[in-house]
Amino acid sequence: MLSERLLSKTIGAGAVQLFRSKTETADMLPAPKDGHTYMLYVHIPFCDVLCPYCSFTRFPFKEELGRRYFKALRQELKAIHDLGYQPPSAYIGGGTPTIMMDELERTIDYMRELFPTITEVSSETNPPHLDRERLERLSHMVQRFSVGVQSFDNTLLKRMDRYNKYGSAEEIVERIQNVHDMFQTFNVDMIFNFPGQTPEMILHDIEVFKTTGANQITYYPLMASPGSEKLMQTCFHGQVDYVRERELYNTIFDTMTAPEEQGGAGFYATDVYTFAKDKNAMIDEYVVDYGEFVAAGCGGYSFMGSEIYNNDSSLDGYCRRIEEGHMSVANKIDMGRANEKRYRMGRELFGLRLDNQAWRRDYGKYIQYDMPVEYGYLAANGAFDKNNADELTLTRKGRYLVLVMMRQIFIGMNTERDRLRTLLPDEERTWFANSAAKQVAAAKAADAE
């Protein structure tokens, strides 16, 4: 639709420009500001398989490098503590955080020792690690556990090079069924809008999900950055179709929120693309609850008001900075006041409700008058259900438009990650080239079948 294409182009160009403009060298995070709450994000950048659609900072797992990395990570957590940060919540992402369980458990123990204010921890994982014995201790340390599945379609799993490494859809379902009860919130991460994916395939995925026993699902739109798009086209024989994306999204939302007696899942929408049995469950997109957060780990981004600090994207560079007694921060980006407001508007609406009274408290005006262009565009395109001095909530069309906004912001971040990847040391860039060759070979093998 025209409104989606215009929004994609405008937000996408702005996001790419944002993450590359007004950048200056920095080597230190600022101290926390009084009265501000900062979540802690911890990044573990290792995977057994580097999926073709993923632009996050990640590297092929090597144990020796993993040991070095976790040691440096704990030193960085201490440095963050010494600056005065005391976060209420921590999110451990990747990569695959559970790739070295002993190091992960040691790091969480140390994190909780440094930050006794942390009351909830969320961690990601991958299907091979869903084993009750393996997860026994971790289940007492983590409240929300999220497994990257992406699809229950075996052909898609083969094209991603996940089938042989992570198991078939049937094996993954069995693994989830065996461990989902170990965590307060057990989330399944899915992706929609792969080239060739149909509404019927989405409905099949949801029916399979309903058999797992998991009580939360996050259904991300495919976020193909320019750096991953060519590889995506090779592995999936097609381009990302943003015309079809809306249909697939509405299929997901309608089916997940429909009552069980009507064939739906009977879940609550807790943000634009997360659904849970418990409407108060922790969600994957922590930015909804925490507008500011501090990041530890290679390639992490810290958001602090109008400033963004990004950590060294090189594995060796990250470790060397920490080992030499510095923090891992490499650059600072000044978003400016206007972009800070746009980001807040997007993330609050992404959480399905913008508190207009809080906006007026913080900025002196209701959002209708403070951001007339952005507000006016969404209003003119039928985005708002409730639209008053207290709150803005979203219509069915509005939910999709906000999904487009956040998709383009994240693609902008991924585009910058792609650019930084071209600046990595030769050895690290070779790892990515080798992984891409393996992904292409896996896709060709799927074709041969």
C-alpha positions in Angstrom: 0.0 0.0 0.0 1.1 3.6 -0.7 1.3 4.6 3.0 3.5 1.6 3.8 5.9 2.3 0.9 6.2 6.0 1.7 6.7 5.2 5.4 9.3 2.6 4.6 11.3 4.9 2.3 11.2 7.9 4.7 11.9 6.0 8.0 14.5 3.8 6.3 16.5 6.6 4.8 16.3 8.5 8.1 17.4 5.5 10.1 20.4 4.8 7.9 21.4 8.4 8.1 20.9 8.6 11.8 23.3 5.7 12.6 26.0 7.2 10.3 25.7 10.9 11.1 27.0 13.1 13.9 29.3 10.3 15.0 32.4 11.0 17.1 35.0 8.8 18.7 34.3 7.9 22.3 35.8 5.3 24.7 33.6 5.7 27.8 30.0 5.6 28.8 28.7 8.5 30.8 27.5 8.0 34.4 23.8 7.4 34.9 21.6 10.4 35.3 19.6 10.8 38.5 16.0 9.7 38.1 16.6 7.7 35.0 16.1 3.9 34.8 18.5 1.9 32.6 18.0 -1.7 31.6 21.1 -3.9 31.0 21.7 -5.6 27.7 24.4 -8.3 27.5 25.5 -9.6 24.1 27.0 -13.1 23.4 28.1 -13.0 19.8 28.7 -16.7 19.1 26.6 -19.2 17.0 27.1 -22.6 15.5 25.3 -21.5 12.4 25.4 -17.9 10.9 21.9 -17.6 9.4 21.6 -15.7 6.1 18.9 -13.3 7.3 20.7 -12.2 10.5 22.7 -8.9 10.7 23.4 -9.0 14.4 27.0 -9.0 15.6 27.8 -12.7 15.7 30.8 -15.0 14.9 31.3 -18.7 14.4 31.9 -20.3 17.8 35.4 -21.2 18.8 35.9 -22.3 22.4 39.2 -20.5 23.0 37.8 -17.2 21.8 34.6 -17.8 23.8 36.6 -18.2 27.1 38.5 -15.0 26.3 35.3 -13.1 25.5 33.3 -14.1 28.6 36.3 -13.1 30.8 36.4 -9.6 29.1 32.6 -9.4 29.3 32.6 -9.8 33.1 35.3 -7.1 33.4 33.1 -4.8 31.4 30.1 -5.5 33.6 32.3 -4.4 36.6 33.2 -1.2 34.8 29.5 -0.5 34.2 28.8 -1.1 37.9 31.6 1.2 38.9 30.0 4.0 36.9 27.0 3.7 39.2 24.4 1.8 37.1 21.9 -0.4 38.9 19.5 -1.8 36.3 16.2 -3.5 37.3 16.2 -5.9 34.4 18.7 -7.7 32.2 18.4 -9.1 28.7 21.0 -11.5 27.4 21.0 -11.8 23.6 23.1 -13.0 20.7 24.3 -14.9 19.0 23.5 -17.9 21.2 24.0 -17.1 24.9 23.8 -20.7 26.0 26.6 -21.8 23.7 28.9 -22.1 26.8 26.7 -22.9 29.7 29.4 -22.8 32.4 30.5 -19.3 31.3 26.9 -18.0 31.0 26.0 -19.2 34.4 29.2 -17.7 35.9 28.4 -14.4 34.2 24.8 -14.3 35.4 26.0 -15.1 39.0 28.5 -12.2 38.8 26.0 -9.9 37.2 23.5 -10.5 40.0 26.3 -9.9 42.5 27.2 -6.6 40.9 23.6 -5.5 40.4 21.3 -6.8 43.2 18.6 -4.5 41.8 18.0 -6.9 38.9 14.7 -8.7 39.5 14.2 -10.3 36.1 16.6 -11.9 33.5 15.7 -12.8 29.9 18.0 -15.0 27.8 18.0 -16.3 24.3 19.0 -19.8 23.2 18.8 -22.2 20.2 17.0 -25.5 19.8 19.9 -27.9 20.4 20.3 -26.5 24.0 16.7 -27.4 25.0 17.7 -30.2 27.4 16.3 -30.5 31.0 19.6 -31.5 32.5 21.5 -28.8 30.6 19.0 -26.1 31.7 18.5 -27.2 35.3 20.6 -24.5 37.0 19.8 -21.8 34.4 16.1 -22.3 35.0 16.6 -20.9 38.5 18.5 -17.9 37.2 16.4 -16.8 34.2 12.7 -15.8 34.3 12.2 -15.6 30.5 13.8 -18.0 28.1 13.5 -17.5 24.3 14.3 -20.0 21.7 15.1 -19.1 18.1 13.0 -21.3 15.8 12.1 -19.0 12.9 9.9 -21.5 11.2 8.4 -24.9 11.6 8.7 -25.5 7.8 11.5 -28.0 7.2 12.2 -26.6 3.7 12.8 -23.1 5.1 15.0 -24.6 7.9 17.1 -26.3 5.3 17.5 -23.1 3.2 18.7 -21.4 6.4 21.2 -24.1 7.1 19.5 -24.8 10.4 17.9 -28.2 9.7 21.1 -30.3 9.9 22.6 -28.2 12.8 19.5 -27.5 14.9 17.1 -30.2 14.0 13.9 -30.7 12.1 10.6 -29.0 13.0 9.4 -32.2 14.6 12.5 -32.5 16.7 12.3 -28.8 17.8 8.7 -29.2 18.8 9.6 -32.2 21.0 12.5 -30.3 22.6 10.2 -27.3 23.5 7.5 -29.7 24.9 10.1 -31.2 27.2 11.4 -28.0 28.7 8.8 -25.2 28.4 7.6 -25.7 32.0 11.0 -24.9 33.4 10.7 -21.1 32.9 8.1 -18.5 34.0 7.9 -17.3 30.4 9.0 -19.5 27.5 9.1 -17.7 24.2 9.4 -19.0 20.7 11.0 -16.6 18.2 9.6 -16.8 14.7 10.1 -14.8 11.5 7.6 -14.1 8.8 7.8 -12.8 5.2 10.5 -15.1 3.9 10.5 -15.2 0.1 7.8 -17.6 -1.0 6.1 -17.8 2.4 2.3 -17.9 2.2 -0.6 -17.3 4.7 -1.2 -21.1 4.7 2.4 -21.6 5.8 1.9 -19.1 8.6 -1.3 -20.8 9.8 0.5 -24.1 9.8 3.3 -22.7 11.9 0.8 -21.3 14.4 -1.0 -24.7 14.6 2.3 -26.4 15.3 3.3 -23.7 17.9 0.0 -24.4 19.8 1.2 -27.9 20.4 4.5 -26.9 22.0 3.2 -25.7 25.4 5.1 -22.4 25.1 3.3 -19.5 26.6 4.7 -16.7 24.4 5.6 -16.2 20.7 7.4 -13.3 19.0 6.8 -13.1 15.3 9.4 -10.7 13.7 9.0 -9.4 10.2 12.1 -10.3 8.1 14.5 -7.4 8.3 16.8 -7.8 5.4 19.5 -5.2 5.3 21.3 -4.4 2.0 24.3 -6.5 3.2 22.1 -9.6 3.7 19.6 -9.1 0.9 21.8 -10.7 -1.9 22.5 -13.8 0.2 18.8 -14.0 1.1 17.9 -13.9 -2.6 20.4 -16.7 -3.3 19.2 -19.0 -0.4 15.5 -18.4 -0.8 15.2 -17.7 -4.6 13.3 -14.5 -4.3 13.2 -11.0 -2.9 11.5 -9.8 0.3 7.9 -8.9 -0.7 6.6 -6.0 1.4 3.2 -6.1 -0.4 2.6 -9.6 1.0 4.0 -8.6 4.4 0.8 -6.9 5.5 -1.3 -9.9 4.6 1.0 -12.2 6.5 1.1 -9.9 9.5 -2.7 -9.6 9.7 -3.0 -13.4 9.5 -0.6 -13.7 12.5 -2.3 -11.1 14.6 -5.8 -12.2 13.9 -5.0 -15.9 14.5 -2.9 -15.4 17.7 -5.5 -13.2 19.3 -8.7 -15.0 18.3 -10.4 -17.1 21.0 -9.5 -20.8 21.0 -13.1 -21.7 20.4 -12.8 -19.8 17.1 -9.7 -21.7 16.1 -7.2 -19.1 17.4 -4.5 -19.3 20.0 -6.3 -17.1 22.6 -3.2 -15.1 23.3 -2.9 -11.4 24.3 -1.0 -9.0 22.1 1.7 -7.5 24.4 3.3 -5.4 21.6 2.9 -5.2 17.9 4.3 -8.6 17.2 4.6 -10.4 20.6 1.7 -12.6 21.9 1.5 -14.2 25.3 -0.9 -16.2 27.5 -0.1 -13.7 30.3 -0.6 -10.1 29.3 1.9 -9.0 31.9 4.7 -11.3 30.7 8.2 -10.0 29.9 8.5 -9.3 26.2 11.3 -9.6 23.7 11.4 -6.0 22.7 12.7 -4.6 26.0 12.6 -1.1 24.4 8.9 -0.9 25.1 9.5 -1.0 28.9 12.9 0.6 28.9 13.7 3.6 26.7 17.2 3.8 28.0 19.6 0.9 28.4 23.3 0.2 28.8 25.0 -2.5 26.7 27.8 -4.8 27.5 29.4 -6.9 24.8 30.8 -6.8 21.3 28.7 -4.7 18.9 26.3 -3.6 21.6 24.4 -0.3 21.5 23.6 1.8 24.6 20.7 4.2 24.2 20.8 7.2 26.7 18.5 10.1 26.0 19.5 11.6 22.6 22.9 9.8 22.6 23.8 6.3 21.3 27.0 4.6 22.2 28.2 1.6 20.2 30.7 -0.9 21.3 33.6 -2.3 19.2 32.2 -4.7 16.6 35.5 -6.6 16.2 35.8 -9.6 18.5 39.5 -9.2 18.9 39.1 -5.4 19.2 36.5 -5.7 21.9 38.6 -8.0 24.0 41.7 -6.0 23.6 40.0 -2.8 24.7 38.8 -4.5 27.9 42.1 -6.3 28.6 43.9 -2.9 28.3 41.7 -1.5 31.0 39.2 0.5 28.9 35.5 0.1 28.1 34.5 -1.3 24.8 32.8 1.9 23.5 34.1 2.9 20.1 31.7 5.7 19.0 29.0 8.1 20.1 26.0 9.1 18.0 24.1 12.3 18.8 20.5 11.7 17.7 19.4 15.2 18.5 16.2 16.1 20.4 13.9 15.6 17.4 15.1 12.0 16.6 14.9 11.2 20.3 11.3 12.1 20.3 10.6 10.1 17.1 12.3 7.1 18.6 10.2 7.4 21.7 7.0 7.8 19.7 7.8 4.7 17.7 8.7 2.5 20.7 5.7 3.5 22.8 3.3 2.9 20.0 5.1 -0.4 19.4 3.9 -1.3 22.9 0.3 -0.5 21.6 -0.2 2.6 23.8 1.4 6.0 24.0 0.9 7.8 27.3 0.0 11.4 26.2 0.0 12.8 29.7 3.6 11.5 30.3 4.5 13.1 26.9 3.2 16.4 28.0 4.9 16.2 31.3 8.3 15.5 29.7 8.1 17.8 26.7 5.6 20.5 27.6 3.0 19.7 24.9 0.6 16.9 23.9 2.1 14.9 21.1 -0.5 16.2 18.6 1.1 19.6 19.0 4.7 18.6 19.7 5.1 16.3 16.7 2.4 17.5 14.2 4.0 16.1 11.1 4.6 12.5 12.4 1.3 12.5 14.3 -0.5 14.0 11.3 0.8 11.4 8.9 -0.3 8.5 11.1 -3.7 10.1 11.9 -4.4 10.8 8.3 -3.7 7.1 7.5 -6.2 5.8 10.1 -3.5 4.6 12.6 -5.3 5.6 15.8 -8.1 4.0 17.7 -8.1 6.1 20.8 -6.7 9.6 20.2 -7.1 12.0 23.1 -5.2 13.9 25.8 -4.7 10.7 27.8 -3.5 8.2 25.2 -3.0 7.1 21.7 -3.8 3.5 20.8 -3.7 1.7 17.4 -6.2 0.4 14.9 -5.5 -2.7 12.9 -4.0 -0.6 10.1 -2.1 1.4 12.7 -0.4 -1.7 14.2 1.0 -2.6 10.7 2.2 1.0 10.1 4.0 0.9 13.5 5.5 -2.4 12.6 6.8 -0.8 9.4 8.3 2.0 11.4 10.2 -0.3 13.7 11.2 -2.6 10.9 12.9 0.2 9.1 14.6 1.5 12.3 16.0 -1.9 12.9 17.1 -2.3 9.3 18.9 1.0 9.7 20.8 -0.4 12.6 21.5 -3.6 10.7 22.8 -1.6 7.7 25.3 0.1 10.0 26.3 -3.3 11.4 26.9 -4.4 7.8 29.1 -1.4 7.2 31.1 -2.0 10.4 31.5 -5.6 9.4 33.4 -4.5 6.3 36.0 -2.8 8.6 36.7 -5.9 10.6 40.2 -7.5 10.6 40.9 -9.8 7.7 40.6 -13.0 9.7 37.2 -12.0 11.1 35.9 -11.1 7.6 37.0 -14.4 6.3 34.9 -16.2 8.9 31.8 -14.5 7.4 32.8 -15.3 3.9 33.2 -19.0 4.8 29.8 -19.0 6.6 28.1 -17.4 3.6 29.5 -20.2 1.3 28.1 -22.8 3.7 24.7 -21.2 3.6 24.6 -21.1 -0.2 25.7 -24.8 -0.2 22.9 -25.7 2.2 20.3 -23.9 0.0 21.6 -25.8 -3.1 21.3 -29.1 -1.2 17.7 -28.2 -0.3 17.0 -27.5 -4.0 18.5 -30.9 -5.0 16.1 -32.7 -2.6 
